[in-house]
Amino acid sequence: MAKKKQKKHLSKDHWLEQEGINWEQSDASDDFSPHIPKEEFDLRIRKAKQLLAKHGIDAMLLFAEENKYYYGGYRDAALMFTDRWRHCFIVSQEHDPVFVGESVLDSNVRKTTWVTDCRYWCAIKQWRLPIRFIDLFVDTMTSLGLDNKIIGMEYGAHHILQVGIDEVRQLEAALPNAKFVSAEKLLWEQKMIKTDWEISLMREMCDKAKRVLEKGWGAIRPGVTERDVHRVIWEEWVKEDMFETPCMSNPVLFLCGSDGPGKWRIVTTPFYDRVIREGDQGFSDCGPSYKGYWTDLQRCFYVGDKLPPKLADLSRWGRDAYLNTVNNIFPGMRGCDVFKLAEKETYRQDWNQAVPIEFVGHGIGTLNHEPPWLADNDLTELQPGMTLCVEVGCYDTELVYYGNMPEDIWLVTDKGLERIGVDLPYDVWLCG
């Protein structure tokens, strides 16, 4: 009886390989340039496999930009997020990570990631590949023995998800014997605690951000347009290799007048050619990213030689409320405990103060807002290795002066918080 011909998986049915022509192995070429070192990549995948087993999940599908980078090392400058270039990573207990995606992404995958199992589809029929992502996806899941297993998905709120809701439903329907669950707890159990490599990278990133922001502050003076200030910041980003693609972060300059209430105006892209005047005030928030990690730093400014008396009070109050808060944060506290602490410290400065937003900080990493939230409804316990942005301040209740709300990036240690953010004064800056 003749042997049955072994079925080739769709993703391997590439006409170039059939002709004996192989793709160049990028890891042996000069332009292989992953951001994540091999040791760091292996550490993350080992940890992910342990957590998959702990949470009873056989594999997770990763479509979010930041998760494809964290677990795959993949960076996509063009943000190929439509269904024309649909792609994902599969991280499972039993296999090395697998890339499933459109064939045009092959070079980028091989030159930026340590993933070697790459399976492709393409709507151009002459390539003799599957012409639909879903066909390749089902074939891949079947070949990995995952078509009837428990599959984790990025169902939570904290992701920049690059797949449509209707597509997710199609994927679920295409594997009727699989059980789809949320991978949210697993993802953040791992990503909230930063590795030594991540912490080192964030220190380098904050040093760069300090130089960028100092140049930006130096450009704020009467007679200069708001657009010119941002142009200085953009140029410094490029010099520091922080103007990345994709670039979804940005400093926000919030400028207002000081001669009466209700003069608030927030300035985000597109920027304006408004000329800065003496008496303008505001803050710089967020900041540039570096190698896939975000900054979120805030300082307040006033254009003039001397702070008005009320703003000088607010500057001092905001500084002291902030420092009293960060100096009393310790591991084991919950996010809601930190929120209550910050409330108490703002009241201590001025009984008429109130926390102006529903949180006083958040985690930061591959996104500029990550769990845990330092909010009155967050029960997450702070642990060593977490990186937090703490933002506490005092404001003018009459809405004439903005006030002062510093923000830095802090590392939770065994003893408390260690600042890894920029070493800049906490008082309102005088510009011009």
Secondary structure as GFF3:
##gff-version 3
##sequence-region A 1 432
A	DSSP	three_ten_helix	10	12	.	.	.	ID=ss1
A	DSSP	alpha_helix	15	18	.	.	.	ID=ss2
A	DSSP	three_ten_helix	26	28	.	.	.	ID=ss3
A	DSSP	alpha_helix	38	54	.	.	.	ID=ss4
A	DSSP	beta_strand	59	62	.	.	.	ID=ss5
A	DSSP	alpha_helix	65	72	.	.	.	ID=ss6
A	DSSP	three_ten_helix	83	85	.	.	.	ID=ss7
A	DSSP	beta_strand	87	92	.	.	.	ID=ss8
A	DSSP	beta_strand	98	102	.	.	.	ID=ss9
A	DSSP	three_ten_helix	103	105	.	.	.	ID=ss10
A	DSSP	alpha_helix	106	112	.	.	.	ID=ss11
A	DSSP	beta_strand	117	121	.	.	.	ID=ss12
A	DSSP	three_ten_helix	125	127	.	.	.	ID=ss13
A	DSSP	alpha_helix	133	143	.	.	.	ID=ss14
A	DSSP	beta_strand	150	153	.	.	.	ID=ss15
A	DSSP	alpha_helix	165	174	.	.	.	ID=ss16
A	DSSP	beta_strand	179	182	.	.	.	ID=ss17
A	DSSP	alpha_helix	184	191	.	.	.	ID=ss18
A	DSSP	alpha_helix	196	218	.	.	.	ID=ss19
A	DSSP	alpha_helix	226	239	.	.	.	ID=ss20
A	DSSP	beta_strand	252	256	.	.	.	ID=ss21
A	DSSP	beta_strand	264	267	.	.	.	ID=ss22
A	DSSP	beta_strand	281	285	.	.	.	ID=ss23
A	DSSP	beta_strand	289	290	.	.	.	ID=ss24
A	DSSP	beta_strand	293	294	.	.	.	ID=ss25
A	DSSP	beta_strand	299	303	.	.	.	ID=ss26
A	DSSP	alpha_helix	309	326	.	.	.	ID=ss27
A	DSSP	alpha_helix	335	349	.	.	.	ID=ss28
A	DSSP	beta_strand	359	363	.	.	.	ID=ss29
A	DSSP	beta_strand	370	375	.	.	.	ID=ss30
A	DSSP	beta_strand	387	391	.	.	.	ID=ss31
A	DSSP	beta_strand	394	395	.	.	.	ID=ss32
A	DSSP	beta_strand	403	404	.	.	.	ID=ss33
A	DSSP	beta_strand	407	412	.	.	.	ID=ss34
A	DSSP	beta_strand	417	419	.	.	.	ID=ss35
A	DSSP	beta_strand	429	431	.	.	.	ID=ss36
###
